[in-house]
Amino acid sequence: MGEHRSRLSERLAGVRALLLDMDGTLVDSNDAVERAWMSWCAEYGIDPATVLAIAHGVPADQTVRRVRPDASDEEVIDSAARQLELQYDDLSDVVPAPGAVDLLAVLGEYGVPWAVVTSADRRLAAARLEAATIAAPVVITVEDVAVGKPDPAGYRLAAERLGVPVERALVVEDAAPGLEAGRRAGAVTAGLRGLAGDVSVADLAELAALLAEAWRSEATPVPIHPPAT
């Protein structure tokens, strides 16, 4: 166990920024997401089990295209907008994901920059992060890129905004499409709850402990530039 943990810490030692997915990773919003899709499916007469099996971690329009293959581009846009609309005010049980507070504390302690990269639009991202009382320094949404996850554009843009080479960034994800986006971007990847990344952890608390261990053992200071004041 100790040897395995040591290997994980070594893998993380070169990380100089974190790029975090939002829903299911940094923010526990899974129930709200599922409620929105259930309501959407009822409105459009689509089997919710089919939708929920493919919807996690990708923009709504991609899911709509898969379950409504005959829909026109305009219908897809309207259907995806309706799905997002169902989520905007459903925030009562949106909270930080387990370990999120621990992880952000470690990032603050070591002055490591971080960003959120999400398949949500700007309005939903702002609402969910506010509900979870998380103030992200950089947020990349589906509106900031031409193509959403699993395309790597969002993660590449986030690294650029932070001023960190994407190869020195750690992408943290709980869904396969997001993990694929991180890999394609060239980042180190961490998968939550059994998802197979370069590093796999149970939750953000475990990741926080591994990063702190890795950075404590570094011979040089962790930040490649001082944190903003």
Phi and psi in degrees as a GROMACS rama.xvg file:
@    title "Ramachandran Plot"
@    xaxis  label "Phi"
@    yaxis  label "Psi"
@TYPE xy
-64.2042  -39.2947  GLY-2
-66.2601  -41.023  GLU-3
-62.3556  -44.2945  HIS-4
-63.9668  -37.364  ARG-5
-63.8664  -40.2966  SER-6
-64.5649  -39.4593  ARG-7
-64.0013  -43.078  LEU-8
-62.1459  -40.5014  SER-9
-62.7215  -38.4737  GLU-10
-64.4704  -29.3793  ARG-11
-94.0208  -7.36372  LEU-12
-60.4625  -33.0247  ALA-13
-86.2438  1.20255  GLY-14
-70.4132  132.914  VAL-15
-124.499  3.26682  ARG-16
-162.739  152.838  ALA-17
-115.815  135.462  LEU-18
-119.666  110.582  LEU-19
-111.314  131.072  LEU-20
-62.2831  158.707  ASP-21
-96.2374  -74.6269  MET-22
-66.0326  122.7  ASP-23
84.7438  -9.53548  GLY-24
-114.13  -68.9918  THR-25
-88.2952  -31.2639  LEU-26
-121.74  132.81  VAL-27
-87.1  96.0599  ASP-28
-129.248  15.5807  SER-29
-58.7233  -40.1431  ASN-30
-65.4295  -40.9614  ASP-31
-64.6546  -41.4823  ALA-32
-61.5604  -45.9256  VAL-33
-66.0808  -38.6815  GLU-34
-61.0856  -42.2549  ARG-35
-63.0929  -43.96  ALA-36
-67.1841  -37.2836  TRP-37
-62.0827  -44.4653  MET-38
-65.1838  -41.3474  SER-39
-62.1712  -44.6735  TRP-40
-61.7183  -39.6028  CYS-41
-62.5151  -39.8327  ALA-42
-67.9158  -36.4844  GLU-43
-101.334  0.629143  TYR-44
68.2664  40.2838  GLY-45
-117.677  142.611  ILE-46
-63.0526  117.334  ASP-47
-63.1594  -31.1677  PRO-48
-62.5187  -39.0766  ALA-49
-63.1042  -43.3884  THR-50
-69.4281  -47.4973  VAL-51
-64.2733  -24.6959  LEU-52
-71.7089  -19.2603  ALA-53
-124.884  -7.08806  ILE-54
-81.9728  -24.8518  ALA-55
-69.7386  129.083  HIS-56
89.4446  0.467304  GLY-57
-125.875  157.763  VAL-58
-60.1867  150.144  PRO-59
-58.8173  -36.2256  ALA-60
-65.0839  -32.2545  ASP-61
-66.1011  -40.8526  GLN-62
-65.801  -43.6204  THR-63
-58.8749  -43.5305  VAL-64
-61.2552  -35.0016  ARG-65
-73.8134  -35.7392  ARG-66
-95.7147  -11.1833  VAL-67
-128.959  65.8073  ARG-68
-62.7323  -21.6657  PRO-69
-90.527  -2.31387  ASP-70
-71.7931  144.55  ALA-71
-73.5328  167.124  SER-72
-58.0057  -41.3153  ASP-73
-64.3571  -40.3687  GLU-74
-66.3361  -37.1927  GLU-75
-63.1878  -45.5579  VAL-76
-60.48  -45.4499  ILE-77
-66.1768  -40.3135  ASP-78
-66.4213  -41.5312  SER-79
-66.5486  -38.7688  ALA-80
-63.4893  -39.1882  ALA-81
-63.8349  -40.4619  ARG-82
-62.2043  -42.4888  GLN-83
-65.6455  -39.7933  LEU-84
-57.786  -35.831  GLU-85
-67.1565  -16.7812  LEU-86
-98.3608  -22.0563  GLN-87
-55.5444  -40.5576  TYR-88
-106.524  5.39259  ASP-89
-94.6614  80.5075  ASP-90
-125.197  3.03191  LEU-91
-62.3262  -31.3376  SER-92
-114.42  21.3429  ASP-93
-84.3632  121.728  VAL-94
-140.029  167.486  VAL-95
-60.1467  142.811  PRO-96
-66.937  155.355  ALA-97
-53.9212  126.596  PRO-98
88.2618  -6.76911  GLY-99
-61.4105  -43.0956  ALA-100
-62.8934  -41.058  VAL-101
-62.0196  -45.4991  ASP-102
-64.1026  -45.8286  LEU-103
-65.6326  -32.122  LEU-104
-65.0532  -41.8742  ALA-105
-64.6778  -42.6529  VAL-106
-61.7411  -40.53  LEU-107
-66.2356  -40.3708  GLY-108
-61.5403  -39.3711  GLU-109
-98.123  2.72264  TYR-110
65.0353  34.0592  GLY-111
-92.3943  125.146  VAL-112
-70.6368  153.769  PRO-113
-150.461  159.482  TRP-114
-145.258  158.545  ALA-115
-103.719  134.093  VAL-116
-126.245  113.387  VAL-117
-131.682  154.177  THR-118
-84.1978  -1.97106  SER-119
-77.0239  164.51  ALA-120
-85.9167  176.931  ASP-121
-62.3732  -41.838  ARG-122
-62.9829  -45.619  ARG-123
-69.3593  -40.5487  LEU-124
-60.2588  -45.5511  ALA-125
-62.6247  -41.6551  ALA-126
-66.3463  -43.8632  ALA-127
-69.8703  -42.7851  ARG-128
-64.7599  -39.2321  LEU-129
-64.9612  -42.0663  GLU-130
-61.617  -33.8005  ALA-131
-88.6754  3.28013  ALA-132
54.5516  44.6589  THR-133
-116.574  123.129  ILE-134
-103.929  99.7303  ALA-135
-84.5006  131.786  ALA-136
-68.6617  -30.8191  PRO-137
-138.506  132.677  VAL-138
-129.835  122.162  VAL-139
-108.387  121.252  ILE-140
-111.726  177.231  THR-141
-63.2213  -20.7982  VAL-142
-78.0686  -11.0871  GLU-143
-93.2727  -5.89498  ASP-144
-132.532  157.917  VAL-145
-73.8128  -32.8464  ALA-146
-135.744  135.808  VAL-147
-85.6893  -175.811  GLY-148
-55.8271  140.931  LYS-149
-86.0946  9.85092  PRO-150
-63.8477  142.481  ASP-151
-82.3339  0.0178074  PRO-152
-56.8197  -41.3481  ALA-153
-62.2336  -43.7699  GLY-154
-70.9744  -36.2843  TYR-155
-64.6248  -41.4701  ARG-156
-64.8245  -40.3632  LEU-157
-62.5979  -44.701  ALA-158
-61.7726  -40.1946  ALA-159
-62.8532  -42.981  GLU-160
-63.285  -32.9544  ARG-161
-82.6387  -12.2435  LEU-162
74.58  30.2937  GLY-163
-123.357  133.734  VAL-164
-56.9923  134.968  PRO-165
-61.1504  -26.8359  VAL-166
-66.764  -19.1068  GLU-167
-100.003  9.47654  ARG-168
-102.242  151.288  ALA-169
-109.827  117.805  LEU-170
-89.297  127.761  VAL-171
-114.638  123.036  VAL-172
-141.871  154.694  GLU-173
-118.852  7.50218  ASP-174
-135.158  144.862  ALA-175
-59.5053  -41.1337  ALA-176
-61.3944  -38.1606  PRO-177
-69.088  -39.1279  GLY-178
-64.4047  -39.6047  LEU-179
-61.8257  -40.725  GLU-180
-60.6897  -42.4653  ALA-181
-63.2511  -44.083  GLY-182
-61.9614  -45.8845  ARG-183
-66.1489  -26.9123  ARG-184
-72.7646  -21.3784  ALA-185
97.8753  10.4334  GLY-186
-85.7766  163.4  ALA-187
-72.9011  145.489  VAL-188
-123.6  145.433  THR-189
-124.754  124.574  ALA-190
-103.011  136.349  GLY-191
-95.3254  150.795  LEU-192
52.1672  47.9183  ARG-193
90.9479  -5.9718  GLY-194
-68.6422  133.218  LEU-195
-86.8968  93.6319  ALA-196
-103.914  -170.937  GLY-197
-58.7889  -33.63  ASP-198
-128.244  136.287  VAL-199
-119.212  129.537  SER-200
-133.769  159.451  VAL-201
-73.5883  -40.5159  ALA-202
-159.325  -178.527  ASP-203
-70.432  -24.8008  LEU-204
-65.7695  -41.772  ALA-205
-64.588  -40.8376  GLU-206
-63.5935  -41.1105  LEU-207
-59.4192  -43.2789  ALA-208
-65.2901  -40.3763  ALA-209
-66.4625  -41.9792  LEU-210
-65.7381  -42.6782  LEU-211
-61.4515  -41.3663  ALA-212
-63.7753  -43.2825  GLU-213
-65.3698  -44.7188  ALA-214
-74.0678  -29.7159  TRP-215
-63.9092  -31.1979  ARG-216
-87.6116  -3.13919  SER-217
-68.1611  140.244  GLU-218
-77.5594  -22.5039  ALA-219
-117.132  157.93  THR-220
-57.596  147.148  PRO-221
-68.9187  -53.1079  VAL-222
-63.5183  139.765  PRO-223
-85.5502  -11.067  ILE-224
-153.572  153.832  HIS-225
-67.4908  148.246  PRO-226
-63.5578  149.881  PRO-227
-65.9223  146.013  ALA-228
